[in-house]
Amino acid sequence: MRFVFFSLNDFTHEGGGTIRMQGIMNELSKKGHEVIFISNTRKQSLFHEKIRHVAIEFPFSRKDKRIFQGLLGILPLFVIRIVYSKFFNRLKDVLAGQFDKEPIYFFEYLDNSVGYCLKKSGMIQDYINDLHGVATLEFKFQSDHAKSVSEKIKFYLKYLISDLLDRKVFNGAKGLIFASQAMKDYFCGYYPEITAKKNYILPYVLSSDAVSDVVDYELKKQLESKFSILPNEKIIFFAGAFKKTGGITDLIAAFASIVSKHHCRLFLLGDGPTMIECRALTEELGLTDKVVFIGRTPYHHLRTYQDLASVIVCPDKQNVYSELIIHVKYLDALLSGKIVINGSFKSVQEVNVNEFLSVNFTPSSVESLSSALSYSLQNHDLLEEKYKNSRVYAAKALTYASHVAVLEE
């Protein structure tokens, strides 16, 4: 079979979205399918050698993305075509009638919107959207938890615009790819008209590359020296995006409540919108010597950073999206072979039955997270033994290699 995929992502920053794209395409290519990737990628080395790349060479900044999505949500397409005429002329040249035999798979939120525009403009025959996130839920969460009236209004307007955009884009698609049955049920309940489309369920799982990543012991030695890690010191570790639903502030607060009882530090890897807030909270709580902000690091180094840890925490707040999908950072944490703490979301409990793979805590409860941290540190040896096979299970049952078959049907 031939599969054509599209993304404006340039792959200079690694995250859940890029990992999913690579995982799906690489596994299909390994199975002998013809895979074509139309993209802005600057890193073809991340992909299977048989994948054919078609370069878009039209970068979109984060600001460009926000403006494009916002305008498309509220304005008719012909206006968007005028405002972004150079962009659409470039895509017309790239496509050049080469991909009319099959639907094109569009990966991320911006990509999905572009798919809608291309179909309505007659530049492609059809498109299938992979739903990477639920923008409406994110904006609604931010509006509900805003500290000022102006912030509440701003995010509520974003919520309304994103809802208008989703209705346009989903209704125009030939099919949709959901990350879970719960996610499919949610969307079909919210947008009943999409129920009759060609829909798929393809979970957020692990790539083969992630499974094969190993600890770089030379780098680990350098990091132990750089961060002055002592042999008897316990490291609590987080890796992911700093965002409102991410719960990093809850983790810092929970850490503050247990740090005096344990010889430990908190390492935070990543960045994002709430980074400034997290740094300010760390200073406010007097934890600047106990919390280490590592920043971004290449994804292939993640396993080595994880190996510094005694406990890895995924502190997401209670939100509908996390009830619907399992986050990649949780799966990555399981591959570490370390003790993992994660919120007791429905999506997670489907695989973590009776805390089979990790320790639970009640999302958005700092007290519950504090208890889970103390329990994990106090019973470290016992839990390390209990979870010694978590990596093996994740590598076998939670990879794209065992799930991409749904696209071949």
MINU-618287 format. One record per residue (C-alpha): residue in three letters; x, y, z; residue number from 1. Coordinates in steps of 0.05 Angstrom, whole numbers, plus 32768, in hexadecimal, padded with zeros to 4 digits. Example, Ala and Ser with C-alpha at 12.3 -4.5 7.8 and 13.67 -1.06 7.14 Angstrom:
<rs>
   residuo      u      v      w   num
       ALA   80F6   7FA6   809C     1
       SER   8111   7FEB   808F     2
</rs>
This chain:
<rs>
   residuo      u      v      w   num
       MET   8000   8000   8000     1
       ARG   8014   8048   7FF7     2
       PHE   800D   8079   8030     3
       VAL   8016   80C5   8029     4
       PHE   8020   80EF   8067     5
       PHE   8025   813A   8072     6
       SER   8041   8167   80A8     7
       LEU   805C   81AE   80AC     8
       ASN   8086   8199   80E8     9
       ASP   80D1   81A2   80DC    10
       PHE   80E5   816F   8112    11
       THR   8118   819D   8131    12
       HIS   80F5   8193   8174    13
       GLU   80E3   814E   818B    14
       GLY   80A3   813E   81B1    15
       GLY   8066   8112   81B3    16
       GLY   804F   8129   816E    17
       THR   8090   811D   8149    18
       ILE   8099   80DA   816D    19
       ARG   8054   80C3   8156    20
       MET   8061   80D8   810E    21
       GLN   80A3   80B4   810B    22
       GLY   8086   8076   812C    23
       ILE   804B   806E   80FD    24
       MET   8071   807C   80BC    25
       ASN   80AF   8054   80CE    26
       GLU   8087   8016   80E1    27
       LEU   805E   8019   80A1    28
       SER   809E   8020   8078    29
       LYS   80BE   7FE5   809D    30
       LYS   8081   7FBB   808A    31
       GLY   8090   7FC8   8040    32
       HIS   805D   7FFE   8031    33
       GLU   806E   8039   8005    34
       VAL   8070   8076   8033    35
       ILE   8074   80BE   801B    36
       PHE   807D   80F7   804B    37
       ILE   806D   813E   8035    38
       SER   808C   816B   806B    39
       ASN   80BB   81A1   8083    40
       THR   80E8   816F   80A6    41
       ARG   8131   8181   80AC    42
       LYS   8142   813C   80C9    43
       GLN   8136   8105   8096    44
       SER   8166   80DA   80BE    45
       LEU   812F   80D0   80F1    46
       PHE   8106   80A8   80BF    47
       HIS   810B   8064   809F    48
       GLU   8139   8064   8063    49
       LYS   8102   804F   8032    50
       ILE   80D4   8089   8041    51
       ARG   80D1   80BB   8007    52
       HIS   80D4   8103   801E    53
       VAL   80B3   813D   7FFA    54
       ALA   80CB   8181   8014    55
       ILE   8099   81B9   8020    56
       GLU   80CD   81EC   8033    57
       PHE   809B   821D   8050    58
       PRO   80A6   8226   809B    59
       PHE   806E   8238   80CB    60
       SER   8080   8259   810D    61
       ARG   8056   824F   814C    62
       LYS   8039   8295   8141    63
       ASP   8029   8284   80F8    64
       LYS   8006   8245   810F    65
       ARG   7FDA   8269   8143    66
       ILE   7FC6   829F   8111    67
       PHE   7FB7   826E   80D9    68
       GLN   7F8C   8241   8106    69
       GLY   7F67   827C   8124    70
       LEU   7F57   829C   80E1    71
       LEU   7F41   8259   80C2    72
       GLY   7F12   824E   80FD    73
       ILE   7EEB   828E   80F1    74
       LEU   7EF6   82A1   80A8    75
       PRO   7EE1   8281   8066    76
       LEU   7F16   825A   8040    77
       PHE   7F1D   828A   8006    78
       VAL   7F35   82C0   8036    79
       ILE   7F6A   8290   8053    80
       ARG   7F80   827F   800C    81
       ILE   7F8C   82C9   7FFE    82
       VAL   7FB0   82D8   803F    83
       TYR   7FDC   829A   8038    84
       SER   7FE2   829A   7FEC    85
       LYS   802E   828D   7FEC    86
       PHE   8024   8251   801A    87
       PHE   7FEE   8232   7FF0    88
       ASN   8013   823F   7FAF    89
       ARG   804E   821A   7FCC    90
       LEU   8023   81DF   7FE0    91
       LYS   8005   81DE   7F9A    92
       ASP   804B   81D7   7F7D    93
       VAL   805D   81A1   7FB0    94
       LEU   801F   8178   7FA4    95
       ALA   801C   8182   7F58    96
       GLY   7FE5   814E   7F50    97
       GLN   8013   8116   7F67    98
       PHE   7FE9   80FE   7FA2    99
       ASP   7FA1   80F8   7F89   100
       LYS   7F9B   80AD   7F8C   101
       GLU   7F95   80A6   7FD7   102
       PRO   7F83   80D1   8014   103
       ILE   7FBC   80F6   8035   104
       TYR   7FC7   80EC   8080   105
       PHE   7FD1   812E   80A5   106
       PHE   7FF3   8128   80E8   107
       GLU   7FEF   8165   8116   108
       TYR   7FBB   819A   8126   109
       LEU   7FD6   81CD   80F3   110
       ASP   7FE0   8195   80C0   111
       ASN   7F97   817F   80C8   112
       SER   7F80   81C5   80B8   113
       VAL   7FAC   81C8   807A   114
       GLY   7F8D   8186   8063   115
       TYR   7F48   81A6   8067   116
       CYS   7F5F   81E2   803F   117
       LEU   7F80   81B7   8009   118
       LYS   7F43   818C   8000   119
       LYS   7F12   81C6   7FFE   120
       SER   7F40   81E7   7FCB   121
       GLY   7F41   81A9   7F9F   122
       MET   7F8C   819E   7FA8   123
       ILE   7F84   8159   7FC7   124
       GLN   7F4D   8124   7FC1   125
       ASP   7F45   8114   800B   126
       TYR   7F66   8116   804F   127
       ILE   7F69   80EF   8090   128
       ASN   7F79   8113   80D1   129
       ASP   7FA3   80F6   810A   130
       LEU   7F89   8118   8148   131
       HIS   7FC6   812A   8171   132
       GLY   7FA3   8155   81A3   133
       VAL   7F62   8174   81B8   134
       ALA   7F6C   81C0   81B3   135
       THR   7F26   81CE   81CB   136
       LEU   7F32   81A9   820C   137
       GLU   7F75   81CC   8217   138
       PHE   7F57   8211   820D   139
       LYS   7F1A   8200   8237   140
       PHE   7F47   81E8   826F   141
       GLN   7F71   8228   826B   142
       SER   7F32   8253   826C   143
       ASP   7F14   822E   82A7   144
       HIS   7F55   8235   82CF   145
       ALA   7F68   827C   82BA   146
       LYS   7F7A   82AB   82F3   147
       SER   7F5F   82EB   82D3   148
       VAL   7F20   82FD   82AD   149
       SER   7F47   8313   8270   150
       GLU   7F6C   82D0   826E   151
       LYS   7F2A   82AB   8276   152
       ILE   7F0B   82D1   823C   153
       LYS   7F48   82C8   8210   154
       PHE   7F4B   827D   8218   155
       TYR   7EFF   8275   8212   156
       LEU   7F01   8299   81CF   157
       LYS   7F39   826B   81B9   158
       TYR   7F0E   8230   81CF   159
       LEU   7ED3   8249   81A4   160
       ILE   7EFF   8255   8167   161
       SER   7F21   8211   816E   162
       ASP   7EDC   81F0   8171   163
       LEU   7EC7   8213   8131   164
       LEU   7F08   81FD   8110   165
       ASP   7F01   81B5   8126   166
       ARG   7EBB   81B0   810A   167
       LYS   7ED3   81C8   80C6   168
       VAL   7F10   819B   80C4   169
       PHE   7EF1   815C   80E0   170
       ASN   7EB3   8161   80B4   171
       GLY   7EDE   8167   8076   172
       ALA   7F0A   812B   8085   173
       LYS   7F01   80E6   8067   174
       GLY   7F15   80C7   80AA   175
       LEU   7F34   80D4   80EE   176
       ILE   7F68   80B0   8116   177
       PHE   7F5A   80AD   8161   178
       ALA   7F8A   809B   8198   179
       SER   7F59   8071   81C0   180
       GLN   7F11   8058   81C0   181
       ALA   7F02   808B   81F6   182
       MET   7F1D   80C2   81C9   183
       LYS   7EF2   80AA   818F   184
       ASP   7EB4   80A7   81BC   185
       TYR   7EC2   80EE   81D4   186
       PHE   7EC9   810C   818F   187
       CYS   7E8F   80E6   8170   188
       GLY   7E64   80FD   81AA   189
       TYR   7E7A   8145   81A2   190
       TYR   7E78   8145   8155   191
       PRO   7E44   810F   8143   192
       GLU   7E4C   811B   80F8   193
       ILE   7E92   80FB   80F8   194
       THR   7E78   80B7   8111   195
       ALA   7E6B   809D   80CA   196
       LYS   7EB1   80AD   80B1   197
       LYS   7EEA   807B   80A7   198
       ASN   7F07   807F   80ED   199
       TYR   7F42   805B   810D   200
       ILE   7F5D   804F   8153   201
       LEU   7FA8   8053   8157   202
       PRO   7FC2   805F   819E   203
       TYR   7FFB   808C   81B2   204
       VAL   8031   8058   81BC   205
       LEU   807D   8050   81B5   206
       SER   80AA   8050   8178   207
       SER   80DC   8019   816C   208
       ASP   8113   804C   8172   209
       ALA   80FC   805E   81B9   210
       VAL   80FD   8015   81CD   211
       SER   8144   800C   81B1   212
       ASP   8160   804A   81D3   213
       VAL   8194   8038   8207   214
       VAL   81B7   805E   823F   215
       ASP   81F5   8084   8229   216
       TYR   8220   8076   8267   217
       GLU   8255   80A8   8253   218
       LEU   8220   80DF   824F   219
       LYS   8202   80C7   8290   220
       LYS   8245   80CD   82B2   221
       GLN   824B   8114   8298   222
       LEU   8205   8126   82B0   223
       GLU   8212   8109   82F5   224
       SER   824F   8135   82FA   225
       LYS   822C   8172   82DC   226
       PHE   81F2   816E   830D   227
       SER   821D   8156   8348   228
       ILE   81F1   8119   8355   229
       LEU   8205   80F3   8393   230
       PRO   8202   80A6   8397   231
       ASN   81CC   80A6   83CD   232
       GLU   81A3   80E0   83AF   233
       LYS   815E   80D2   8392   234
       ILE   814C   80F6   8352   235
       ILE   8102   8104   8342   236
       PHE   80FC   810F   82F7   237
       PHE   80CB   812E   82C7   238
       ALA   80D1   8134   827B   239
       GLY   809D   8155   824F   240
       ALA   807A   8195   823B   241
       PHE   8071   81CD   826E   242
       LYS   8027   81DC   8264   243
       LYS   7FEA   81EB   828F   244
       THR   7FCF   81A4   828D   245
       GLY   8015   8187   8297   246
       GLY   8013   818E   82E3   247
       ILE   805C   81A3   82EC   248
       THR   8048   81D7   831F   249
       ASP   8023   81A0   8346   250
       LEU   8063   8176   8343   251
       ILE   808D   81B0   835E   252
       ALA   805B   81BC   8396   253
       ALA   8058   8172   83A7   254
       PHE   80A4   816E   83A6   255
       ALA   80A8   81A9   83D6   256
       SER   807D   8183   8408   257
       ILE   80AB   8146   840A   258
       VAL   80F1   8161   83FC   259
       SER   8103   816B   8445   260
       LYS   80F5   8121   8454   261
       HIS   811F   8104   841C   262
       HIS   8164   810F   83FE   263
       CYS   814B   8120   83B9   264
       ARG   8148   8153   8381   265
       LEU   8117   8161   8349   266
       PHE   812F   8161   8301   267
       LEU   8101   8181   82CC   268
       LEU   8110   8175   8283   269
       GLY   80EC   819C   824C   270
       ASP   80CD   81E1   8243   271
       GLY   808C   8202   8230   272
       PRO   805A   8239   8242   273
       THR   805C   822E   828E   274
       MET   80A7   822E   8295   275
       ILE   80A9   8274   82B2   276
       GLU   8072   8263   82E3   277
       CYS   8097   8224   82F9   278
       ARG   80D8   8249   8304   279
       ALA   80B3   827F   832C   280
       LEU   8091   8249   8357   281
       THR   80D4   8228   8364   282
       GLU   80F1   826A   837D   283
       GLU   80B3   8279   83A6   284
       LEU   80B9   8236   83CA   285
       GLY   8104   823D   83D6   286
       LEU   8116   8201   83AA   287
       THR   8148   821F   837A   288
       ASP   817F   81F1   8394   289
       LYS   8152   81B4   8391   290
       VAL   8130   81BC   834D   291
       VAL   8158   81B6   830D   292
       PHE   813C   81D2   82CC   293
       ILE   815F   81AB   8295   294
       GLY   813C   81C8   8259   295
       ARG   8134   81A4   8217   296
       THR   8161   816A   8203   297
       PRO   8163   813C   81C6   298
       TYR   8130   8105   81CB   299
       HIS   8164   80CE   81C1   300
       HIS   8186   80E7   8202   301
       LEU   8145   80DE   822A   302
       ARG   8155   8097   8240   303
       THR   8198   80AE   825D   304
       TYR   8178   80E8   8284   305
       GLN   8143   80B8   829D   306
       ASP   8179   808A   82B7   307
       LEU   818D   80C1   82E8   308
       ALA   8149   80BA   8309   309
       SER   8130   8092   8344   310
       VAL   80E7   80A5   8334   311
       ILE   80C9   80C0   82F4   312
       VAL   8089   80E9   82FB   313
       CYS   8053   80FA   82C8   314
       PRO   802C   812F   82F0   315
       ASP   7FF4   8142   82C0   316
       LYS   7FB8   8167   82DD   317
       GLN   7F72   814B   82D7   318
       ASN   7F59   815A   8291   319
       VAL   7F2D   8138   825E   320
       TYR   7F65   812E   822B   321
       SER   7F8F   8104   825B   322
       GLU   7F52   80D9   8269   323
       LEU   7F4F   80CA   821F   324
       ILE   7F97   80BB   820D   325
       ILE   7FD8   80A2   822B   326
       HIS   800F   80D6   8226   327
       VAL   8051   80C3   8205   328
       LYS   8078   80DA   8242   329
       TYR   8056   80A3   826B   330
       LEU   806A   806E   8238   331
       ASP   80B1   8089   8235   332
       ALA   80B4   8087   8281   333
       LEU   80A0   803D   8280   334
       LEU   80DA   802E   8251   335
       SER   810B   804B   8283   336
       GLY   8103   8010   82B3   337
       LYS   80FB   8042   82EC   338
       ILE   80C3   804B   831D   339
       VAL   808D   8075   82FB   340
       ILE   8056   80A0   831A   341
       ASN   801B   80B3   82EE   342
       GLY   7FD5   80CE   82F7   343
       SER   7F9D   809B   82FC   344
       PHE   7F7C   80AF   82BB   345
       LYS   7F4C   807E   8299   346
       SER   7F7A   8078   825D   347
       VAL   7FB5   8065   8289   348
       GLN   7F8E   8035   82B5   349
       GLU   7F7B   800D   8276   350
       VAL   7FC4   7FF5   8273   351
       ASN   7FD9   8002   82BC   352
       VAL   7FA7   7FD2   82DB   353
       ASN   7FAF   7FD0   8327   354
       GLU   7FEF   7FF9   8321   355
       PHE   800E   7FC2   82F7   356
       LEU   803F   7FF2   82D5   357
       SER   8043   8030   8301   358
       VAL   802D   8054   8340   359
       ASN   7FEC   807C   833B   360
       PHE   7FDA   80BF   8358   361
       THR   7F9A   80E8   8354   362
       PRO   7FA3   811D   831E   363
       SER   7FA2   8166   8335   364
       SER   7FAB   8150   837E   365
       VAL   7FEE   816A   8399   366
       GLU   7FE2   8142   83D8   367
       SER   7FD8   8101   83B1   368
       LEU   8016   810F   8387   369
       SER   803E   811E   83C7   370
       SER   8028   80DC   83E4   371
       ALA   803C   80B7   83A5   372
       LEU   8080   80D8   83A5   373
       SER   808D   80C6   83EE   374
       TYR   8074   807F   83E5   375
       SER   80A1   8075   83A8   376
       LEU   80DF   8090   83CB   377
       GLN   80D3   806A   840C   378
       ASN   80C5   8028   83E8   379
       HIS   80F6   8032   83B0   380
       ASP   8116   7FED   83B1   381
       LEU   80D4   7FC8   83B7   382
       LEU   80B4   7FEF   837D   383
       GLU   80F2   7FE8   8352   384
       GLU   80EA   7F9D   8357   385
       LYS   809F   7FA1   834A   386
       TYR   80A8   7FC9   830A   387
       LYS   80E6   7FA8   82EF   388
       ASN   80C0   7F8B   82B3   389
       SER   809A   7FCB   82A0   390
       ARG   80CC   7FDA   8268   391
       VAL   80C5   7F95   824A   392
       TYR   8079   7F9A   824A   393
       ALA   8079   7FE0   822B   394
       ALA   80AA   7FCC   81F5   395
       LYS   8080   7F90   81E2   396
       ALA   8039   7FA9   81E7   397
       LEU   803B   7FF5   81E0   398
       THR   805F   8003   819E   399
       TYR   8049   801B   8159   400
       ALA   8062   7FDB   813A   401
       SER   8028   7FB6   815A   402
       HIS   7FF3   7FEB   814A   403
       VAL   7FFD   8009   8104   404
       ALA   7FD8   7FCE   80E4   405
       VAL   7F97   7FF5   80EC   406
       LEU   7FAC   8023   80B4   407
       GLU   7FB6   7FE8   8085   408
       GLU   7F6D   7FD2   808A   409
</rs>
